[in-house]
Amino acid sequence: MSRHNHSKHWVDDVNNQRHDPIGLEEVWATKWWPTRQFTFLCSVAEVNAVNSRARGRKANTDPQLTFRRNLAVEMMENKIGINLPRP
């Protein structure tokens, strides 16, 4: 029973992180089912990335909006698929 209670709180914490401070489902207002599922999966992946990064660094998690902003910048400025001159 104690394992159940411990795991239940862990799942609740992750769900709260997914919806706080701004849930993608709220921002991306749509009723189309595939898009709603996509936003759900994006939210879950985002929270898992934040938690995994903090666990790997043995540090506290970044605030959700800070992580989103940094991720967006990195995605816009990535160099994947660009042939850079070699030194």
FIPA-687487 format. One record per atom (N, C-alpha, C, O): residue in one letter; z, x, y. Coordinates in steps of 0.02 Angstrom, whole numbers, plus 50000, padded with zeros to 5 digits. Atoms other than C-alpha are relative to their C-alpha. Example, Ala and Ser with C-alpha at 12.3 -4.5 7.8 and 13.67 -1.06 7.14 Angstrom:
2
<marvex rest="a" Z="50000" X="50045" Y="49941"/>
<marvex rest="a" Z="50390" X="50615" Y="49775"/>
<marvex rest="a" Z="50000" X="50045" Y="50060"/>
<marvex rest="a" Z="50033" X="50097" Y="50059"/>
<marvex rest="s" Z="49997" X="49958" Y="49941"/>
<marvex rest="s" Z="50357" X="50684" Y="49947"/>
<marvex rest="s" Z="50037" X="49961" Y="50055"/>
<marvex rest="s" Z="50045" X="49986" Y="50110"/>
***
This chain:
87
<marvex rest="m" Z="50000" X="50041" Y="49940"/>
<marvex rest="m" Z="50000" X="50000" Y="50000"/>
<marvex rest="m" Z="50000" X="50043" Y="50063"/>
<marvex rest="m" Z="49969" X="50025" Y="50113"/>
<marvex rest="s" Z="49997" X="49958" Y="49940"/>
<marvex rest="s" Z="50037" X="50142" Y="50121"/>
<marvex rest="s" Z="49931" X="50030" Y="50015"/>
<marvex rest="s" Z="49913" X="50038" Y="50073"/>
<marvex rest="r" Z="50068" X="49976" Y="49989"/>
<marvex rest="r" Z="49861" X="50211" Y="50095"/>
<marvex rest="r" Z="49958" X="49948" Y="50035"/>
<marvex rest="r" Z="49918" X="49963" Y="50080"/>
<marvex rest="h" Z="50037" X="50056" Y="49968"/>
<marvex rest="h" Z="49790" X="50041" Y="50141"/>
<marvex rest="h" Z="50017" X="49995" Y="50074"/>
<marvex rest="h" Z="49973" X="49990" Y="50116"/>
<marvex rest="n" Z="49978" X="50006" Y="49930"/>
<marvex rest="n" Z="49893" X="50032" Y="50300"/>
<marvex rest="n" Z="49976" X="50059" Y="50041"/>
<marvex rest="n" Z="49955" X="50050" Y="50099"/>
<marvex rest="h" Z="50024" X="49941" Y="49963"/>
<marvex rest="h" Z="49847" X="50210" Y="50350"/>
<marvex rest="h" Z="49925" X="49995" Y="50013"/>
<marvex rest="h" Z="49903" X="50008" Y="50068"/>
<marvex rest="s" Z="50073" X="50005" Y="49993"/>
<marvex rest="s" Z="49661" X="50182" Y="50319"/>
<marvex rest="s" Z="49981" X="49943" Y="50047"/>
<marvex rest="s" Z="49933" X="49949" Y="50085"/>
<marvex rest="k" Z="50015" X="50058" Y="49957"/>
<marvex rest="k" Z="49664" X="50013" Y="50405"/>
<marvex rest="k" Z="50005" X="50020" Y="50074"/>
<marvex rest="k" Z="49963" X="50001" Y="50114"/>
<marvex rest="h" Z="49992" X="49978" Y="49931"/>
<marvex rest="h" Z="49728" X="50092" Y="50565"/>
<marvex rest="h" Z="49945" X="50048" Y="50021"/>
<marvex rest="h" Z="49922" X="50047" Y="50078"/>
<marvex rest="w" Z="50054" X="49954" Y="49985"/>
<marvex rest="w" Z="49597" X="50229" Y="50554"/>
<marvex rest="w" Z="49936" X="49962" Y="50016"/>
<marvex rest="w" Z="49901" X="49978" Y="50063"/>
<marvex rest="v" Z="50061" X="50041" Y="49988"/>
<marvex rest="v" Z="49457" X="50100" Y="50541"/>
<marvex rest="v" Z="50006" X="49962" Y="50065"/>
<marvex rest="v" Z="49958" X="49957" Y="50103"/>
<marvex rest="d" Z="49990" X="50036" Y="49937"/>
<marvex rest="d" Z="49531" X="49999" Y="50684"/>
<marvex rest="d" Z="49990" X="50047" Y="50060"/>
<marvex rest="d" Z="49960" X="50027" Y="50110"/>
<marvex rest="d" Z="50008" X="49952" Y="49945"/>
<marvex rest="d" Z="49539" X="50155" Y="50794"/>
<marvex rest="d" Z="49926" X="50017" Y="50011"/>
<marvex rest="d" Z="49904" X="50021" Y="50068"/>
<marvex rest="v" Z="50072" X="49985" Y="49993"/>
<marvex rest="v" Z="49356" X="50196" Y="50758"/>
<marvex rest="v" Z="49964" X="49941" Y="50031"/>
<marvex rest="v" Z="49921" X="49950" Y="50074"/>
<marvex rest="n" Z="50032" X="50059" Y="49972"/>
<marvex rest="n" Z="49304" X="50017" Y="50795"/>
<marvex rest="n" Z="50017" X="49993" Y="50074"/>
<marvex rest="n" Z="49974" X="49974" Y="50114"/>
<marvex rest="n" Z="49982" X="50003" Y="49929"/>
<marvex rest="n" Z="49400" X="50021" Y="50959"/>
<marvex rest="n" Z="49963" X="50052" Y="50041"/>
<marvex rest="n" Z="49942" X="50038" Y="50097"/>
<marvex rest="q" Z="50039" X="49949" Y="49965"/>
<marvex rest="q" Z="49314" X="50184" Y="51007"/>
<marvex rest="q" Z="49928" X="49978" Y="50009"/>
<marvex rest="q" Z="49897" X="49992" Y="50060"/>
<marvex rest="r" Z="50070" X="50021" Y="49998"/>
<marvex rest="r" Z="49146" X="50106" Y="50968"/>
<marvex rest="r" Z="49988" X="49950" Y="50055"/>
<marvex rest="r" Z="49934" X="49948" Y="50084"/>
<marvex rest="h" Z="50008" X="50052" Y="49949"/>
<marvex rest="h" Z="49176" X="49964" Y="51090"/>
<marvex rest="h" Z="50029" X="50019" Y="50067"/>
<marvex rest="h" Z="50023" X="49980" Y="50115"/>
<marvex rest="d" Z="49965" X="49983" Y="49938"/>
<marvex rest="d" Z="49272" X="50058" Y="51224"/>
<marvex rest="d" Z="49971" X="50064" Y="50029"/>
<marvex rest="d" Z="49959" X="50110" Y="49989"/>
<marvex rest="p" Z="49991" X="50049" Y="49947"/>
<marvex rest="p" Z="49240" X="50081" Y="51367"/>
<marvex rest="p" Z="49941" X="49952" Y="50007"/>
<marvex rest="p" Z="49949" X="49897" Y="50033"/>
<marvex rest="i" Z="50058" X="50043" Y="49994"/>
<marvex rest="i" Z="49064" X="50010" Y="51358"/>
<marvex rest="i" Z="49964" X="50000" Y="49933"/>
<marvex rest="i" Z="49937" X="50051" Y="49912"/>
<marvex rest="g" Z="50036" X="50005" Y="50063"/>
<marvex rest="g" Z="48992" X="49949" Y="51194"/>
<marvex rest="g" Z="49926" X="49993" Y="50011"/>
<marvex rest="g" Z="49903" X="49957" Y="50056"/>
<marvex rest="l" Z="50073" X="50004" Y="49994"/>
<marvex rest="l" Z="48806" X="49971" Y="51169"/>
<marvex rest="l" Z="49976" X="49928" Y="49991"/>
<marvex rest="l" Z="49927" X="49907" Y="50022"/>
<marvex rest="e" Z="50019" X="50070" Y="50011"/>
<marvex rest="e" Z="48797" X="49791" Y="51107"/>
<marvex rest="e" Z="50004" X="49959" Y="50064"/>
<marvex rest="e" Z="49964" X="49914" Y="50075"/>
<marvex rest="e" Z="49991" X="50036" Y="49937"/>
<marvex rest="e" Z="48859" X="49730" Y="51275"/>
<marvex rest="e" Z="49948" X="50019" Y="50052"/>
<marvex rest="e" Z="49922" X="49977" Y="50088"/>
<marvex rest="v" Z="50047" X="49974" Y="49950"/>
<marvex rest="v" Z="48744" X="49840" Y="51379"/>
<marvex rest="v" Z="49929" X="49979" Y="49982"/>
<marvex rest="v" Z="49891" X="49958" Y="50025"/>
<marvex rest="w" Z="50067" X="50016" Y="50025"/>
<marvex rest="w" Z="48590" X="49810" Y="51274"/>
<marvex rest="w" Z="50000" X="49927" Y="49978"/>
<marvex rest="w" Z="49997" X="49912" Y="49918"/>
<marvex rest="a" Z="49992" X="50071" Y="50014"/>
<marvex rest="a" Z="48601" X="49621" Y="51286"/>
<marvex rest="a" Z="49937" X="49972" Y="49968"/>
<marvex rest="a" Z="49886" X="49961" Y="50000"/>
<marvex rest="t" Z="50056" X="50030" Y="50037"/>
<marvex rest="t" Z="48488" X="49551" Y="51153"/>
<marvex rest="t" Z="50028" X="49957" Y="49944"/>
<marvex rest="t" Z="50083" X="49968" Y="49919"/>
<marvex rest="k" Z="49982" X="50042" Y="50057"/>
<marvex rest="k" Z="48496" X="49418" Y="51020"/>
<marvex rest="k" Z="49957" X="50015" Y="49939"/>
<marvex rest="k" Z="49967" X="49986" Y="49886"/>
<marvex rest="w" Z="50044" X="49984" Y="50055"/>
<marvex rest="w" Z="48359" X="49494" Y="50913"/>
<marvex rest="w" Z="50038" X="50041" Y="49949"/>
<marvex rest="w" Z="50064" X="50095" Y="49965"/>
<marvex rest="w" Z="49956" X="49971" Y="50051"/>
<marvex rest="w" Z="48443" X="49540" Y="50749"/>
<marvex rest="w" Z="49986" X="50074" Y="49986"/>
<marvex rest="w" Z="50034" X="50112" Y="49983"/>
<marvex rest="p" Z="50011" X="49929" Y="50013"/>
<marvex rest="p" Z="48355" X="49707" Y="50714"/>
<marvex rest="p" Z="50026" X="50046" Y="50055"/>
<marvex rest="p" Z="50052" X="50100" Y="50041"/>
<marvex rest="t" Z="49975" X="49960" Y="49944"/>
<marvex rest="t" Z="48399" X="49772" Y="50887"/>
<marvex rest="t" Z="50076" X="50002" Y="50000"/>
<marvex rest="t" Z="50106" X="50054" Y="50015"/>
<marvex rest="r" Z="49927" X="50001" Y="50003"/>
<marvex rest="r" Z="48580" X="49718" Y="50868"/>
<marvex rest="r" Z="50025" X="50046" Y="49945"/>
<marvex rest="r" Z="50075" X="50080" Y="49954"/>
<marvex rest="q" Z="49981" X="49955" Y="50054"/>
<marvex rest="q" Z="48590" X="49810" Y="50702"/>
<marvex rest="q" Z="49990" X="50073" Y="50021"/>
<marvex rest="q" Z="50030" X="50116" Y="50005"/>
<marvex rest="f" Z="50014" X="49932" Y="49977"/>
<marvex rest="f" Z="48512" X="49964" Y="50782"/>
<marvex rest="f" Z="50055" X="50023" Y="50048"/>
<marvex rest="f" Z="50078" X="50080" Y="50043"/>
<marvex rest="t" Z="49947" X="49981" Y="49953"/>
<marvex rest="t" Z="48641" X="49964" Y="50924"/>
<marvex rest="t" Z="50066" X="50012" Y="49963"/>
<marvex rest="t" Z="50104" X="50057" Y="49981"/>
<marvex rest="f" Z="49940" X="49990" Y="50040"/>
<marvex rest="f" Z="48780" X="49946" Y="50795"/>
<marvex rest="f" Z="49999" X="50068" Y="49966"/>
<marvex rest="f" Z="50048" X="50105" Y="49968"/>
<marvex rest="l" Z="50005" X="49936" Y="50035"/>
<marvex rest="l" Z="48717" X="50095" Y="50695"/>
<marvex rest="l" Z="50003" X="50059" Y="50049"/>
<marvex rest="l" Z="50032" X="50110" Y="50033"/>
<marvex rest="c" Z="49995" X="49948" Y="49948"/>
<marvex rest="c" Z="48696" X="50198" Y="50855"/>
<marvex rest="c" Z="50073" X="50010" Y="50021"/>
<marvex rest="c" Z="50095" X="50067" Y="50030"/>
<marvex rest="s" Z="49929" X="49996" Y="49980"/>
<marvex rest="s" Z="48876" X="50158" Y="50904"/>
<marvex rest="s" Z="50041" X="50035" Y="49947"/>
<marvex rest="s" Z="50083" X="50077" Y="49962"/>
<marvex rest="v" Z="49963" X="49969" Y="50054"/>
<marvex rest="v" Z="48943" X="50207" Y="50734"/>
<marvex rest="v" Z="49984" X="50075" Y="49997"/>
<marvex rest="v" Z="50029" X="50116" Y="49989"/>
<marvex rest="a" Z="50020" X="49929" Y="50002"/>
<marvex rest="a" Z="48843" X="50370" Y="50735"/>
<marvex rest="a" Z="50031" X="50039" Y="50059"/>
<marvex rest="a" Z="50051" X="50096" Y="50052"/>
<marvex rest="e" Z="49972" X="49968" Y="49941"/>
<marvex rest="e" Z="48904" X="50408" Y="50911"/>
<marvex rest="e" Z="50075" X="50016" Y="49991"/>
<marvex rest="e" Z="50097" X="50071" Y="50005"/>
<marvex rest="v" Z="49928" X="49990" Y="50011"/>
<marvex rest="v" Z="49088" X="50386" Y="50867"/>
<marvex rest="v" Z="50011" X="50052" Y="49946"/>
<marvex rest="v" Z="50056" X="50095" Y="49952"/>
<marvex rest="n" Z="49992" X="49949" Y="50052"/>
<marvex rest="n" Z="49067" X="50487" Y="50708"/>
<marvex rest="n" Z="49985" X="50070" Y="50026"/>
<marvex rest="n" Z="50018" X="50118" Y="50008"/>
<marvex rest="a" Z="50017" X="49935" Y="49971"/>
<marvex rest="a" Z="48985" X="50628" Y="50807"/>
<marvex rest="a" Z="50057" X="50025" Y="50044"/>
<marvex rest="a" Z="50074" X="50084" Y="50041"/>
<marvex rest="v" Z="49945" X="49981" Y="49956"/>
<marvex rest="v" Z="49125" X="50629" Y="50936"/>
<marvex rest="v" Z="50060" X="50023" Y="49958"/>
<marvex rest="v" Z="50090" X="50075" Y="49972"/>
<marvex rest="n" Z="49943" X="49983" Y="50041"/>
<marvex rest="n" Z="49259" X="50631" Y="50801"/>
<marvex rest="n" Z="49988" X="50064" Y="49959"/>
<marvex rest="n" Z="50033" X="50105" Y="49953"/>
<marvex rest="s" Z="50016" X="49941" Y="50039"/>
<marvex rest="s" Z="49171" X="50762" Y="50694"/>
<marvex rest="s" Z="50001" X="50063" Y="50043"/>
<marvex rest="s" Z="50025" X="50115" Y="50022"/>
<marvex rest="r" Z="50001" X="49943" Y="49954"/>
<marvex rest="r" Z="49144" X="50876" Y="50843"/>
<marvex rest="r" Z="50072" X="50021" Y="50018"/>
<marvex rest="r" Z="50087" X="50081" Y="50019"/>
<marvex rest="a" Z="49930" X="49984" Y="49983"/>
<marvex rest="a" Z="49328" X="50865" Y="50892"/>
<marvex rest="a" Z="50036" X="50030" Y="49939"/>
<marvex rest="a" Z="50075" X="50077" Y="49947"/>
<marvex rest="r" Z="49967" X="49974" Y="50060"/>
<marvex rest="r" Z="49385" X="50893" Y="50713"/>
<marvex rest="r" Z="49976" X="50071" Y="49987"/>
<marvex rest="r" Z="50017" X="50114" Y="49969"/>
<marvex rest="g" Z="50027" X="49933" Y="50011"/>
<marvex rest="g" Z="49270" X="51045" Y="50697"/>
<marvex rest="g" Z="50027" X="50051" Y="50049"/>
<marvex rest="g" Z="50037" X="50109" Y="50032"/>
<marvex rest="r" Z="49973" X="49955" Y="49949"/>
<marvex rest="r" Z="49336" X="51119" Y="50858"/>
<marvex rest="r" Z="50076" X="50001" Y="50002"/>
<marvex rest="r" Z="50106" X="50040" Y="50039"/>
<marvex rest="k" Z="49927" X="50008" Y="50000"/>
<marvex rest="k" Z="49516" X="51069" Y="50819"/>
<marvex rest="k" Z="50025" X="49986" Y="50070"/>
<marvex rest="k" Z="50072" X="50017" Y="50095"/>
<marvex rest="a" Z="49983" X="50018" Y="49931"/>
<marvex rest="a" Z="49525" X="50988" Y="50990"/>
<marvex rest="a" Z="50002" X="49924" Y="50005"/>
<marvex rest="a" Z="49986" X="49888" Y="49958"/>
<marvex rest="n" Z="50001" X="50072" Y="49988"/>
<marvex rest="n" Z="49545" X="50817" Y="51066"/>
<marvex rest="n" Z="49928" X="49976" Y="50008"/>
<marvex rest="n" Z="49884" X="50014" Y="50025"/>
<marvex rest="t" Z="50067" X="50028" Y="49992"/>
<marvex rest="t" Z="49396" X="50700" Y="51070"/>
<marvex rest="t" Z="49983" X="49996" Y="50074"/>
<marvex rest="t" Z="50026" X="49986" Y="50117"/>
<marvex rest="d" Z="50024" X="50009" Y="49931"/>
<marvex rest="d" Z="49290" X="50694" Y="51228"/>
<marvex rest="d" Z="50000" X="49925" Y="50015"/>
<marvex rest="d" Z="49992" X="49885" Y="49970"/>
<marvex rest="p" Z="50008" X="50071" Y="49982"/>
<marvex rest="p" Z="49291" X="50530" Y="51325"/>
<marvex rest="p" Z="49930" X="49977" Y="49982"/>
<marvex rest="p" Z="49882" X="50015" Y="49988"/>
<marvex rest="q" Z="50064" X="50027" Y="50025"/>
<marvex rest="q" Z="49151" X="50418" Y="51262"/>
<marvex rest="q" Z="49943" X="50007" Y="50051"/>
<marvex rest="q" Z="49888" X="50028" Y="50033"/>
<marvex rest="l" Z="50053" X="49996" Y="49949"/>
<marvex rest="l" Z="49055" X="50412" Y="51426"/>
<marvex rest="l" Z="49979" X="50071" Y="50015"/>
<marvex rest="l" Z="49921" X="50084" Y="50028"/>
<marvex rest="t" Z="50017" X="49930" Y="49991"/>
<marvex rest="t" Z="49064" X="50600" Y="51447"/>
<marvex rest="t" Z="49955" X="50024" Y="49944"/>
<marvex rest="t" Z="49906" X="50059" Y="49955"/>
<marvex rest="f" Z="50042" X="49981" Y="50057"/>
<marvex rest="f" Z="48995" X="50624" Y="51272"/>
<marvex rest="f" Z="49930" X="49970" Y="50007"/>
<marvex rest="f" Z="49881" X="50005" Y="49994"/>
<marvex rest="r" Z="50066" X="50033" Y="49992"/>
<marvex rest="r" Z="48855" X="50498" Y="51306"/>
<marvex rest="r" Z="49958" X="50035" Y="50053"/>
<marvex rest="r" Z="49899" X="50047" Y="50043"/>
<marvex rest="r" Z="50036" X="49967" Y="49945"/>
<marvex rest="r" Z="48808" X="50583" Y="51469"/>
<marvex rest="r" Z="49974" X="50068" Y="49977"/>
<marvex rest="r" Z="49916" X="50084" Y="49988"/>
<marvex rest="n" Z="50021" X="49933" Y="50024"/>
<marvex rest="n" Z="48805" X="50757" Y="51390"/>
<marvex rest="n" Z="49945" X="49994" Y="49947"/>
<marvex rest="n" Z="49899" X="50034" Y="49947"/>
<marvex rest="l" Z="50051" X="50010" Y="50051"/>
<marvex rest="l" Z="48705" X="50693" Y="51242"/>
<marvex rest="l" Z="49933" X="49981" Y="50031"/>
<marvex rest="l" Z="49881" X="50007" Y="50011"/>
<marvex rest="a" Z="50062" X="50021" Y="49966"/>
<marvex rest="a" Z="48578" X="50609" Y="51356"/>
<marvex rest="a" Z="49966" X="50059" Y="50034"/>
<marvex rest="a" Z="49905" X="50066" Y="50030"/>
<marvex rest="v" Z="50028" X="49941" Y="49967"/>
<marvex rest="v" Z="48555" X="50769" Y="51457"/>
<marvex rest="v" Z="49969" X="50047" Y="49949"/>
<marvex rest="v" Z="49913" X="50071" Y="49959"/>
<marvex rest="e" Z="50026" X="49955" Y="50052"/>
<marvex rest="e" Z="48533" X="50874" Y="51300"/>
<marvex rest="e" Z="49937" X="49971" Y="49969"/>
<marvex rest="e" Z="49891" X="50009" Y="49953"/>
<marvex rest="m" Z="50059" X="50030" Y="50029"/>
<marvex rest="m" Z="48407" X="50750" Y="51231"/>
<marvex rest="m" Z="49940" X="50004" Y="50047"/>
<marvex rest="m" Z="49884" X="50014" Y="50025"/>
<marvex rest="m" Z="50054" X="49996" Y="49952"/>
<marvex rest="m" Z="48305" X="50751" Y="51391"/>
<marvex rest="m" Z="49975" X="50072" Y="50010"/>
<marvex rest="m" Z="49916" X="50083" Y="50023"/>
<marvex rest="e" Z="50018" X="49930" Y="49987"/>
<marvex rest="e" Z="48307" X="50941" Y="51407"/>
<marvex rest="e" Z="49988" X="50041" Y="49937"/>
<marvex rest="e" Z="49984" X="50102" Y="49941"/>
<marvex rest="n" Z="50008" X="49961" Y="50061"/>
<marvex rest="n" Z="48280" X="50988" Y="51225"/>
<marvex rest="n" Z="49932" X="50034" Y="49997"/>
<marvex rest="n" Z="49884" X="50010" Y="50028"/>
<marvex rest="k" Z="50061" X="49961" Y="50005"/>
<marvex rest="k" Z="48147" X="51115" Y="51180"/>
<marvex rest="k" Z="49969" X="49996" Y="49930"/>
<marvex rest="k" Z="49927" X="50038" Y="49913"/>
<marvex rest="i" Z="50027" X="50008" Y="50067"/>
<marvex rest="i" Z="48108" X="51055" Y="51004"/>
<marvex rest="i" Z="49926" X="49983" Y="50004"/>
<marvex rest="i" Z="49906" X="49938" Y="50041"/>
<marvex rest="g" Z="50071" X="50013" Y="50002"/>
<marvex rest="g" Z="47922" X="51061" Y="50970"/>
<marvex rest="g" Z="49961" X="50033" Y="50056"/>
<marvex rest="g" Z="49900" X="50025" Y="50060"/>
<marvex rest="i" Z="50033" X="49965" Y="49946"/>
<marvex rest="i" Z="47884" X="51166" Y="51123"/>
<marvex rest="i" Z="49993" X="50073" Y="49980"/>
<marvex rest="i" Z="50043" X="50106" Y="49963"/>
<marvex rest="n" Z="50010" X="49929" Y="50019"/>
<marvex rest="n" Z="47806" X="51335" Y="51086"/>
<marvex rest="n" Z="50018" X="50044" Y="50060"/>
<marvex rest="n" Z="49982" X="50048" Y="50109"/>
<marvex rest="l" Z="49977" X="49955" Y="49948"/>
<marvex rest="l" Z="47903" X="51457" Y="51191"/>
<marvex rest="l" Z="49973" X="50071" Y="49986"/>
<marvex rest="l" Z="49967" X="50090" Y="49928"/>
<marvex rest="p" Z="50024" X="49931" Y="50011"/>
<marvex rest="p" Z="47835" X="51634" Y="51219"/>
<marvex rest="p" Z="50056" X="50042" Y="49968"/>
<marvex rest="p" Z="50114" X="50038" Y="49988"/>
<marvex rest="r" Z="49951" X="49957" Y="50033"/>
<marvex rest="r" Z="47921" X="51759" Y="51106"/>
<marvex rest="r" Z="50005" X="50067" Y="50036"/>
<marvex rest="r" Z="49955" X="50094" Y="50060"/>
<marvex rest="p" Z="49990" X="49935" Y="49965"/>
<marvex rest="p" Z="47996" X="51916" Y="51182"/>
<marvex rest="p" Z="49971" X="50058" Y="49962"/>
<marvex rest="p" Z="49975" X="50115" Y="49985"/>
***
